[in-house]
Amino acid sequence: MSDPSAAHLPRHTTRGRGTAINPPSRFERVHVELDPAASATDWGDDPTERPAPSTQFFFDDSASILSRNDSPDVPYTFGLNPYRGCEHGCAYCFARPYHNYLGWSSGLDFETKILVKRRAPALLRDALSKPSWQPEPVAFSGATDCYQPCERHFRLTRQCLEVALELRNPVALITKNRLITRDLDLFTDFAAWNGAAVLITMTSLDPDLAGRLEPRAARPSARLDAISRLAGAGVPVGVMIAPIVPGLTDHEIPAILQAAANAGARSASRIVLRLPHDVKTLFTDWLDTHYPGKKDRVLSRIREIRGGELNVTQWRTRMRGEGPHAESIHHLFEVSRRRAGLAPDLPELNTTAFRPPGGTQLDLL
């Protein structure tokens, strides 16, 4: 058994990846690690840089596609995730530990082993066609990004949007990828009956920091461009600063909100960094690798807002934290939001336009 503590893991970087380590799954008794001694002879002249692993895709034949949410911290009931795992490779991603349920690591496995739910469009149609379905917004996604790079090939998010548009069921999307602008034709149709809203997540306006933190996601300028193009198409779009990293990115809150407002965003929301399960190990290793001089300050600030821990699970506090530093982040955000002219929420979506399969417009009267 290997020690998952970041202090005992070798310091490597992997080109184009958010992490180079694979801490053991908390559900597996056996864990395999590469021999660090082999790196000097087998991985070239630089023993600290491993060859970039290729991404593998696996078909996931799930029997359902809508996941039900019961957390008061999340403003939707049903979420849809076309993919499991995420190529973006964000070092902080709270969804990483879900890969443990597959027997894989929340580390490098999470961003290189992607499950593709190829039946997602058909499953969504089945769900929305049930007599028991009461029209309400479906959130894309709830965990991994529905516009991660492999969406260019698989197009599952687009196909699911086409189903929702056909049946006129509203959708809400959150992404950090400009790939969402590929589907502006669909969003324009949704906007005609107030059927879609989008949140673009931002962590930093610094392209170097963003590139280290979210290596395969769109750079900040591209995300601002996505906000501008969505707003230009009449789609209600907001910015979500997620996550705010205390001691590393919290000072950027005013600039991010003003830049988003200038691009056409209507609303602003936020989430303070969460580090569940192995994400604590991964993010600590990321700090050691990229910002060792800021590591102690960042971890200390996180503990300040998490009751001395690096993570808490209590509803209503886990997204924002508690204590003086959490309050200072809250006040900075609120003052900056109002100054930028951003609302706290996007307008409610229209659920009255839903047309069930085989029905007629008279059925809606």
N, C-alpha and C positions, 0 to 999 in steps of 0.2 A: 504494500500500500504506500502511495506517495503522499507527502505532506502538501496540501493544496495552498498553504500560505505563500503569499507573493514573495516573502523574504527568502524562501527556499527555492524559488524557481529561477532558471537561467534567464539572463537579460538578453533577449533576442528581438529583432524586428523582422517583420515579414512584409515585403513590399506590397502596398495596396490593401493591407488588412488592418483592422482595428486592434487586433491582438495577435500575438505569436504563440500564446500558451493555450493549453487544453487541460484545465483542472479536471479531476475525475468527476464523473456524474455522482451525485449524492445517493443514487439508487443502485450503483454498480459496485461490486466487491473487488473487481479486478480492473486495474488501470495500467495502460502501457505508455511509457515515455520513450522518446528517442534518446539515444546515448549522446550526451553533450560532447563526449570525447571524439565522436565520429564527425562532428561538424567541421573541425579543422581540416580534415583530409577529404571529406566527401562533399562539402558544401562550398568549396572554392576558397579564395584567399581571405575573405572576411568571415570569421567564424561566428560573428554576431548577427549575420543576415542569412536567414534560411531562404531557400528557393520558394517563390510564391506558389502555393498549392492551387490546383485548378478547382473550380467549383463543380460540384456534382449535383445533379437533379434527380429526384426520385418521385415517381407518381404516387399520389396519396388518394386512394379511392374511398374517402370518407363518405358516410351515408347521409350526412347532414352538413349544412354550411353556415347556418346562423347560430351564433353563440349568444346565450342570454346573460346579461349583466345584472348583478344585484348590488353593485357597490354604489353608495351615494356620492362617491368621488367622481364618477363618470356619467356624463349627461346623456346617456342613451341606454336603451334596453337591449337592442339587438346589434351585434357586430358581425362583420363578414371579413374573413381573412383568406384570400385566395392562395397564399403561400405561408409556409411554416419555416422559420429560419429567415435570415435576411442578408443579402449581399452587401448592404450598405456598411456593415461592420462597425456600427457605432460602439465605441468603447463602453458606454454607459447603459446600453439598452436593457431595460427591465425585463424584456421577453426572453433574454438569453437562457435563463434556467429552465424554460419549458422544453428545451432540447434534452434535458436530463430524462424526461419521461420516455424518450426514444432510445435511451441507452447511450446517447451521445453527450459530448461535452458542451457546456455553455460558452466555451472559448472559441477556438478556431473552427470547431465543427459547426457552430451556429451560423457562421458566415460562409461556409464552404459546402455544407450539406443542406440543400434546400428541397423541401417537400412541395410539390406542385399539385394543387387540388383541381385536376383537369375536369372534374364533373361539376365544378362550382356553378357555372351558369345554369345548367339543368336543375341542380339542386335548389338554386334560388327561385327558379320558375315554379318548381314544385311547392316550395314553402309559401310563396306569395299567392299561389293558386288555391290553397286550402280554404274551405269555407270558414274556418275558424280565424283566418288571418284578419287582423284589424290594422288597416294601413297606418304606418308610423315610420319615421326615418330609420333607415338601415345605415349603420356607420361602417365605412371602409377606412381603416381596418380597426382592430381592437388591440393588436399586438405588433405584428410586423408590417412594414410599409407595402401598401398595395401597388405602388409604382416603383418598386425596386427594379434594378436593371433588367432582370429576366422577364419583366412584363413586356419589354419590347418584342420578345419572341413569342411568349405564350399568350399574351393578350387576354388573360382571364378577367382582369379588372374591367377592360373595355366591354367584354362580352356580358359581364354581370350588369354593367351600367346600361347596356342595350336592353336587357330584360326589364330592369327597373323603369327605364324610360317608356318602353312599350306598355307596361302596366300602370304607368304613372304613379309609382311609389317613390316618395322622396328619399334622397340619399344625402349623407354628410360624409365628407372625406377629409382625411388628414394625411399629409405627405411632406417630405422634404426633397422631392425630386421634380425637376422641371418637366419630366416626361408627362406629367398630368396635362400639359398644354397640347399634347397630341390629340386629346379628346375634346378640344374646344367645341367641335361641332355638336357633340352630345350635350355638353354643358350649356351651350346656347339654347338648345331645345328645352332642357330642364328649366332654365331661367325664365322661359316664356310663361311658366305656370308656378314659379317660385318653388321648384322641386329639388334644388341642390344648394348646398353650402360647402365651402372649402376652408380648411385651416392649413396654412403653410407653417411648418415649424422652423424656427431659427434658434441657433445657440450662440452664434457669434457673427460679427461682420468681418472678422479677421480671416482671410482665406487660408493662411498657413495653419492657424489653430483649428479651423473647421476641417481642413484636410487631414490633420492628425487625429482629430476626435471622431470624424465621420468620413472615413477615407473614400468610400464609393458613393457618397451622396452628392447632390448638386452643391456647388459652391454658393456662398451667400449672394453674390450678384445674380446668379441664375434663379435663385429662389425669389428674389425681389422682382425679377423679370416675370416669373410665373404669376406672382400677385398682380402685377400690372396687366398682364394679358387676360387673366381671369376677370379682373375688375372691368376691363374694357369690353368683355363679352357679356357684361351684365350679371355676372355670378357673384353673390355675396361671398366675400373672402376676408378672412381674418388672419392675424399672425398669432402663433403660440410660441412663446419663448420656453422651449422645453429641450433639455432641462436647463434651469439656471444652476450653474456650478458655483457654489459659494467660494469666494477667494480666487476665482479664476475668470468667470464671465459675468458676475453680477454687476460689475461697474458698467457693462455695455447696455444695460436695460434701456436707458433713455435714448441712446443712438439707434438701437434696433427698432424701437417703437416708432421713432420719428421717420426712419428710413422706410418702414413698412407703410406708414400713413402716407408718405410721399408717393409710394408706389400704387396706392389705391386701396389699401386694407381698410376695412370698416370697424373691426373689433380687435381686441387683444386679450390674451389669457396667458397663463403661465403654469409651470410645474417645476418645483425645486427637485434637484437630483435625488433619486432613490437608488439604493444599492442592495437589492435583495440577493440572498444566497451567494452564489459564486461571483456575482457582479462586483462584490466588495474586493475580491481577489484580483479580478481582471482590471478594475479601475485603478487600484493601488499600483499594480504592475505598470499600467499605462502612465501614471504619474511618474513612477521611477524611470521609465524609458524616455518620456518626452519633456517633463517639467519637474525634474528632481528637486530643484530649488524652491518650488512652490508646493511640494507635496505636503509638508507638515502643516502649512497654513490651510490648505484646502481641506485636509482630513480633520483638522481641528475645528474649522468652521462647520463642517458637516456634523460633527459630534455635538457642537453647540446647539444646533437646531433639531437634533435627534435624541435629546435626553442622554447624551454621553455615548450613544451607539452610532454606528454607521448606517443603520436602517431601522425603521419602525414600521409596523404593519397596521396600526390602528387607522380605521376609516376616519375621514374628515381631517386628519392631521398629516397623513403620510405624503400627500402631494405638496404640502406647503411648509411643514415643519412648525416648531414652536420655539418661543424664547425671544430674547432681544434682537438677535441677528435675523431671525426669520421675520420679525416685525419690521426691521429696517428694510429688508428686501420688499416686503409688502408695501410699505409706504413709498419707497422709491418707484415701484412699479405703478402704483395708483396715481401718484403725482405725474409721472411721465406719460401714462396713458391719457389722462385728462388733457395734459398740455398738447399731446399729439392729436387730440380730437377723436380718439378711438372709443367705441362703446365697449362695455364689458362682455357683450354677447352679440352674436349675429341674430337677425330676425328669425322668428319661427318659420318652419317650412310648411307648405300646403299639403295637408293629408286628404283634402276633399276631392281631389282630381282622380283618385284611384279608380281604375276600371278593371274589374276582374275578368279573367279569360272567359270568352264566350258570352259575356254580358253585353248590354247595350247602354248607351248614355242615359236611357230612361231609368235604368236600374239605380242611377245615382240620385234621382229626384225623390 
